[in-house]
């Protein structure tokens, strides 16, 4: 796993937007004497298309991706959706809608076949907690990335 992949997941989920990925990259740059060039490119990316191009390039280098297509971890993204719900950035109704929508990223997740509209709050919490834990692991990695470069 790499920072580019984790960054892609958090942006794909909608948890991070332009200002967030730029702030992340700026923090990495400011806290380290040397950083990889892709971090500068993330800092300068002004659209999701520019962001995806940079991440795609970095993941191609790190993972030797041959087809040039980015992929995301839908289970991690479900975790970010749930985090947004817990942070009041998404309503329960919106969360249920996105988890049930066959056209959403969540349709590839392990939870998609469960009718989440029929579960109570505690059951929903129990169902989504494993997804949240994985998303938080990636988020913590990104937050500590700037420190991990110092040697």
GIBELQUI-V347033 format. One line per field, one symbol per residue. phi: phi as a letter, one per 40 degrees, with the letter a starting at -180 (. if undefined). psi: psi as a letter, one per 40 degrees, with the letter a starting at -180 (. if undefined). A space follows every 10 residues. Layout:
phi: ???
psi: ???
This chain:
phi: .bdccccccc cccgcbbdcc cccccccccc cacbbccccc ccdccbaccc dccccdcccc ccbfcccgbc bbbccccdcc dccccccgca cdcccccccb ccccdccccc cccccccbbc dcccdcccdc ccdccccccc ccccdccccc b
psi: iidddddddd dddedhaddd dddddddddd eidhiidddd dddeheiddd dddddddddd ddefhdeehi iihddddddd ddddddefeh idddddddde heeideeeie edehgeeeii dddddddedd dddddddddd dddedddedh .
